[in-house]
Structure formats: structure tokens, C-alpha cells
């Protein structure tokens, strides 16, 4: 239920979130790492993602959920919502 609601919020704000994510060098590649390589994010990568998302949250409030405690569990939802491909890479 929460996952569906959160994904709905992201889809509503997708264009704004996507533009901000793309403006930060390397963030999109980092977000898509698990989807592209089937590798998990390291602890340092999660910290870096959260730092960038805090900055984006100043512009797009929906993203603030990912910087809250436990927000790293929701990062896969963000990556899925921002993925522009129709078919997942293997």
C-alpha cells in the first residue's frame, strides 16, 4: 500500500525529480547500479545517494521521504520510478 502510494507520488513529480537527478553528475548511474549490474549499493553509495536526495528534496518535497531514517529501503522504488527503459537489462 505504501509502496503503491509512494510510487504514485513519484510518478506525479517524475519530470521534476528526473531533471534534478540528471543535473547531478553520476547520480543516475549510481541509482541504476542495481538494475544494470545486479550489484547492491555499498554503504558509502547509499550515503552519497541520500546526500544528493536531501538537496533535491529542497526543490521536490516528495523526495524528502528517501532521506528519512529507513529511507534507503525505498531507494529501489525511486530507481524503478525513474527508470526510462521498457525492458530491464541483464
C-alpha positions as YAML, in Angstrom:
chain: A
units: angstrom
residues:
- id: 1
  name: UNK
  ca: [0.00, 0.00, 0.00]
- id: 2
  name: UNK
  ca: [2.72, 2.47, 1.00]
- id: 3
  name: UNK
  ca: [4.88, 1.37, -1.94]
- id: 4
  name: UNK
  ca: [2.00, 1.99, -4.36]
- id: 5
  name: UNK
  ca: [1.24, 5.42, -2.86]
- id: 6
  name: UNK
  ca: [4.90, 6.44, -2.88]
- id: 7
  name: UNK
  ca: [5.35, 5.33, -6.48]
- id: 8
  name: UNK
  ca: [2.25, 7.35, -7.39]
- id: 9
  name: UNK
  ca: [3.75, 10.46, -5.80]
- id: 10
  name: UNK
  ca: [6.98, 9.89, -7.69]
- id: 11
  name: UNK
  ca: [5.17, 9.46, -10.99]
- id: 12
  name: UNK
  ca: [3.30, 12.73, -10.44]
- id: 13
  name: UNK
  ca: [6.61, 14.51, -9.80]
- id: 14
  name: UNK
  ca: [8.69, 12.31, -12.11]
- id: 15
  name: UNK
  ca: [9.72, 15.02, -14.55]
- id: 16
  name: UNK
  ca: [10.92, 17.40, -11.84]
- id: 17
  name: UNK
  ca: [12.75, 14.63, -9.95]
- id: 18
  name: UNK
  ca: [14.29, 13.29, -13.16]
- id: 19
  name: UNK
  ca: [15.56, 16.73, -14.22]
- id: 20
  name: UNK
  ca: [17.19, 17.26, -10.82]
- id: 21
  name: UNK
  ca: [18.72, 13.76, -10.74]
- id: 22
  name: UNK
  ca: [20.11, 14.21, -14.25]
- id: 23
  name: UNK
  ca: [21.63, 17.57, -13.30]
- id: 24
  name: UNK
  ca: [23.85, 15.87, -10.69]
- id: 25
  name: UNK
  ca: [26.80, 14.21, -12.42]
- id: 26
  name: UNK
  ca: [26.81, 10.42, -11.89]
- id: 27
  name: UNK
  ca: [23.69, 10.19, -9.71]
- id: 28
  name: UNK
  ca: [21.52, 8.48, -12.33]
- id: 29
  name: UNK
  ca: [24.22, 5.85, -12.96]
- id: 30
  name: UNK
  ca: [24.51, 5.28, -9.23]
- id: 31
  name: UNK
  ca: [20.74, 4.96, -8.81]
- id: 32
  name: UNK
  ca: [20.54, 2.47, -11.68]
- id: 33
  name: UNK
  ca: [23.51, 0.36, -10.49]
- id: 34
  name: UNK
  ca: [21.39, -2.49, -9.03]
- id: 35
  name: UNK
  ca: [19.15, -2.56, -12.10]
- id: 36
  name: UNK
  ca: [22.04, -2.51, -14.58]
- id: 37
  name: UNK
  ca: [24.60, -4.73, -12.84]
- id: 38
  name: UNK
  ca: [22.61, -6.71, -10.24]
- id: 39
  name: UNK
  ca: [25.08, -5.44, -7.61]
- id: 40
  name: UNK
  ca: [23.86, -3.89, -4.38]
- id: 41
  name: UNK
  ca: [24.75, -0.37, -3.28]
- id: 42
  name: UNK
  ca: [27.58, -0.12, -0.78]
- id: 43
  name: UNK
  ca: [27.12, 1.78, 2.47]
- id: 44
  name: UNK
  ca: [29.10, 4.72, 1.04]
- id: 45
  name: UNK
  ca: [26.99, 4.78, -2.12]
- id: 46
  name: UNK
  ca: [23.80, 4.88, -0.06]
- id: 47
  name: UNK
  ca: [25.22, 7.80, 1.94]
- id: 48
  name: UNK
  ca: [26.07, 9.63, -1.28]
- id: 49
  name: UNK
  ca: [22.59, 8.99, -2.73]
- id: 50
  name: UNK
  ca: [20.90, 10.22, 0.46]
- id: 51
  name: UNK
  ca: [23.05, 13.37, 0.47]
- id: 52
  name: UNK
  ca: [22.03, 14.16, -3.11]
- id: 53
  name: UNK
  ca: [18.38, 13.37, -2.40]
- id: 54
  name: UNK
  ca: [18.38, 15.76, 0.56]
- id: 55
  name: UNK
  ca: [19.48, 18.52, -1.80]
- id: 56
  name: UNK
  ca: [16.83, 17.55, -4.36]
- id: 57
  name: UNK
  ca: [14.18, 17.44, -1.60]
- id: 58
  name: UNK
  ca: [14.60, 21.18, -1.17]
- id: 59
  name: UNK
  ca: [13.11, 21.54, -4.64]
- id: 60
  name: UNK
  ca: [10.81, 18.49, -4.87]
- id: 61
  name: UNK
  ca: [9.35, 17.69, -1.41]
- id: 62
  name: UNK
  ca: [8.29, 14.13, -2.36]
- id: 63
  name: UNK
  ca: [11.95, 13.11, -2.38]
- id: 64
  name: UNK
  ca: [12.31, 14.01, 1.31]
- id: 65
  name: UNK
  ca: [10.92, 10.56, 2.21]
- id: 66
  name: UNK
  ca: [14.14, 8.94, 0.98]
- id: 67
  name: UNK
  ca: [16.35, 10.96, 3.30]
- id: 68
  name: UNK
  ca: [14.41, 9.96, 6.42]
- id: 69
  name: UNK
  ca: [15.68, 7.12, 8.62]
- id: 70
  name: UNK
  ca: [14.99, 3.87, 6.82]
- id: 71
  name: UNK
  ca: [14.63, 5.70, 3.52]
- id: 72
  name: UNK
  ca: [17.40, 3.64, 1.95]
- id: 73
  name: UNK
  ca: [14.98, 0.70, 1.86]
- id: 74
  name: UNK
  ca: [12.84, 2.75, -0.51]
- id: 75
  name: UNK
  ca: [15.65, 3.59, -2.95]
- id: 76
  name: UNK
  ca: [14.73, 0.70, -5.24]
- id: 77
  name: UNK
  ca: [11.27, 2.29, -5.65]
- id: 78
  name: UNK
  ca: [12.93, 5.54, -6.70]
- id: 79
  name: UNK
  ca: [15.20, 3.74, -9.15]
- id: 80
  name: UNK
  ca: [12.22, 1.88, -10.61]
- id: 81
  name: UNK
  ca: [10.13, 5.01, -10.98]
- id: 82
  name: UNK
  ca: [12.94, 6.93, -12.70]
- id: 83
  name: UNK
  ca: [14.00, 4.08, -15.00]
- id: 84
  name: UNK
  ca: [13.28, 5.23, -18.53]
- id: 85
  name: UNK
  ca: [13.79, 1.83, -20.18]
- id: 86
  name: UNK
  ca: [10.95, -0.51, -21.04]
- id: 87
  name: UNK
  ca: [13.00, -3.69, -20.55]
- id: 88
  name: UNK
  ca: [15.35, -4.33, -17.62]
- id: 89
  name: UNK
  ca: [18.99, -5.08, -18.55]
- id: 90
  name: UNK
  ca: [20.59, -8.34, -17.59]
...
